[in-house]
Amino acid sequence: MPIVVEKKKPLTLVLTLDDANRKILLGMKKRGFGSNKYNGFGGKLEPGETVLQAAHRELEEESMIKALNMTKVGINLFTFENDPIALEVHVFRSTEYQGTPTETEEMRPEWFPYDNIPFDTMWADDRQWFPYLLQGQHFLGEFHFSEDQKRILAQDLRVVSQVPDEYDLAQRKLK
């Protein structure tokens, strides 16, 4: 069955890393889409906001920290059975920040060692692309999920030399 995509919705995702101590900051999502899963910090763009501005704002709103450096490392395009709107998630990596990670209404931040990331309580695709993130590699991913959002039905993940500004739907590998 073909994977129909009529349009895409841009979103952000920021992962804060403590490379010296080999730890990553994740947040337990307390409400909304993805609740009861660990994830990075991010979300929707506000009107007139760039992807980078949204990434900074969402990180601060959800964890109370401010990124001092932020590098775009990938884009993941998510599609779901019987849903023609793809989620275009711009993935950022940050290694320097200001403030103390603090619980908010939406997220409960927690540090995890690189060798003990709680993949069993995260989105199924995270296990695939996190190694690229941790190694600082650039990537493009495409993941097609079941309607219940629990199983990956098809995927394409590749290392790229440069992350584009957006995911070109004409270049999709899964169709």
Beta strands, then each sheet from edge to edge (+ up, - down):
strand 1: 7-18
strand 2: 23-29
strand 3: 38-39
strand 4: 66-67
strand 5: 71-80
strand 6: 83-94
strand 7: 97-98
strand 8: 107-113
strand 9: 139-145
strand 10: 152-159
sheet 1: 3+ 2- 1+ 6+ 5- 9- 10+
sheet 2: 3+ 2- 8+
sheet 3: 4+ 7-
end
